[in-house]
Amino acid sequence: MGIGSLNGISMSAAVGGFGQDNLVPIEELVAAIRAVNRGELEARGRVWKLRRGAGKPVIVELVEQDSGDVIDLLLPEEVVRMAAGLEKER
């Protein structure tokens, strides 16, 4: 299972979860992941990373930075909602 770098992602596609009903522009997803990673999450040594497999839906994984272990998985639209909620709190 590979975890891709956010810096090397093409910004031209839209991504969705398992049902592909709610497509999220990739640039919006990358911005949301960066917003959620800022602050306390990174301080705890955990980050959300984008994973895209050939022919598979895009998944966002919560990864323990030291070990590389995947702790949790989210659909792209859930990460965008999480980032929007954090923005409202600020």
C-alpha positions as a Markdown table, in Angstrom:
| # | Residue | x | y | z |
|---|---|---|---|---|
| 1 | Met | 0.0 | 0.0 | 0.0 |
| 2 | Gly | 1.5 | 3.3 | -1.1 |
| 3 | Ile | 0.9 | 6.7 | 0.4 |
| 4 | Gly | 1.4 | 9.5 | -2.0 |
| 5 | Ser | 2.9 | 12.8 | -1.4 |
| 6 | Leu | 0.6 | 15.8 | -1.4 |
| 7 | Asn | 3.1 | 17.7 | -3.4 |
| 8 | Gly | 3.1 | 15.4 | -6.4 |
| 9 | Ile | -0.6 | 15.2 | -7.0 |
| 10 | Ser | -2.2 | 16.4 | -10.2 |
| 11 | Met | -4.6 | 19.2 | -9.4 |
| 12 | Ser | -6.9 | 18.6 | -12.4 |
| 13 | Ala | -9.1 | 15.7 | -11.1 |
| 14 | Ala | -12.0 | 15.4 | -8.8 |
| 15 | Val | -12.2 | 12.6 | -6.3 |
| 16 | Gly | -14.9 | 10.9 | -4.4 |
| 17 | Gly | -15.5 | 8.2 | -1.9 |
| 18 | Phe | -16.6 | 4.7 | -2.4 |
| 19 | Gly | -19.9 | 5.6 | -4.0 |
| 20 | Gln | -18.3 | 8.4 | -6.1 |
| 21 | Asp | -21.5 | 10.4 | -5.5 |
| 22 | Asn | -19.8 | 13.4 | -3.9 |
| 23 | Leu | -16.9 | 14.4 | -6.0 |
| 24 | Val | -14.4 | 16.8 | -4.4 |
| 25 | Pro | -11.9 | 18.8 | -6.5 |
| 26 | Ile | -8.4 | 17.4 | -5.7 |
| 27 | Glu | -7.1 | 20.9 | -4.9 |
| 28 | Glu | -9.9 | 21.3 | -2.3 |
| 29 | Leu | -9.1 | 18.0 | -0.8 |
| 30 | Val | -5.3 | 18.7 | -0.6 |
| 31 | Ala | -6.1 | 22.1 | 1.1 |
| 32 | Ala | -8.4 | 20.4 | 3.5 |
| 33 | Ile | -5.8 | 17.8 | 4.5 |
| 34 | Arg | -3.2 | 20.5 | 5.0 |
| 35 | Ala | -5.7 | 22.5 | 7.2 |
| 36 | Val | -6.6 | 19.5 | 9.3 |
| 37 | Asn | -2.9 | 18.5 | 9.7 |
| 38 | Arg | -1.9 | 21.9 | 11.1 |
| 39 | Gly | -1.4 | 22.3 | 14.8 |
| 40 | Glu | -2.3 | 19.6 | 17.4 |
| 41 | Leu | -2.4 | 16.7 | 15.0 |
| 42 | Glu | 1.1 | 17.2 | 13.7 |
| 43 | Ala | 2.3 | 17.9 | 17.2 |
| 44 | Arg | 1.1 | 14.4 | 18.2 |
| 45 | Gly | 3.1 | 12.8 | 15.4 |
| 46 | Arg | 0.0 | 12.0 | 13.2 |
| 47 | Val | -1.0 | 13.3 | 9.8 |
| 48 | Trp | -3.7 | 12.7 | 7.2 |
| 49 | Lys | -2.3 | 11.5 | 3.9 |
| 50 | Leu | -3.9 | 11.0 | 0.5 |
| 51 | Arg | -3.9 | 7.4 | -0.9 |
| 52 | Arg | -4.9 | 6.6 | -4.4 |
| 53 | Gly | -4.6 | 3.1 | -5.9 |
| 54 | Ala | -5.1 | 2.2 | -9.5 |
| 55 | Gly | -8.8 | 1.6 | -10.1 |
| 56 | Lys | -9.6 | 2.2 | -6.4 |
| 57 | Pro | -11.3 | 5.1 | -4.7 |
| 58 | Val | -9.3 | 7.9 | -3.1 |
| 59 | Ile | -8.9 | 7.4 | 0.6 |
| 60 | Val | -7.5 | 9.7 | 3.2 |
| 61 | Glu | -5.5 | 7.8 | 5.9 |
| 62 | Leu | -4.5 | 9.0 | 9.4 |
| 63 | Val | -0.9 | 7.8 | 9.7 |
| 64 | Glu | 1.4 | 7.6 | 12.7 |
| 65 | Gln | 4.5 | 9.4 | 11.4 |
| 66 | Asp | 7.1 | 7.4 | 13.4 |
| 67 | Ser | 5.8 | 3.9 | 12.5 |
| 68 | Gly | 3.9 | 4.6 | 9.3 |
| 69 | Asp | 1.0 | 2.7 | 10.7 |
| 70 | Val | -2.5 | 3.6 | 9.4 |
| 71 | Ile | -4.7 | 4.5 | 12.4 |
| 72 | Asp | -7.9 | 5.5 | 10.6 |
| 73 | Leu | -9.4 | 6.0 | 7.1 |
| 74 | Leu | -11.8 | 8.8 | 5.9 |
| 75 | Leu | -13.5 | 9.5 | 2.6 |
| 76 | Pro | -12.4 | 12.7 | 0.9 |
| 77 | Glu | -15.7 | 14.5 | 1.6 |
| 78 | Glu | -15.4 | 13.8 | 5.3 |
| 79 | Val | -12.0 | 15.5 | 5.4 |
| 80 | Val | -13.4 | 18.5 | 3.6 |
| 81 | Arg | -16.2 | 18.8 | 6.1 |
| 82 | Met | -13.7 | 18.4 | 9.0 |
| 83 | Ala | -11.6 | 21.2 | 7.7 |
| 84 | Ala | -14.7 | 23.4 | 7.2 |
| 85 | Gly | -15.7 | 22.8 | 10.8 |
| 86 | Leu | -12.2 | 23.7 | 12.0 |
| 87 | Glu | -12.3 | 26.9 | 10.0 |
| 88 | Lys | -15.6 | 27.9 | 11.7 |
| 89 | Glu | -14.0 | 27.4 | 15.1 |
| 90 | Arg | -11.2 | 29.8 | 14.3 |
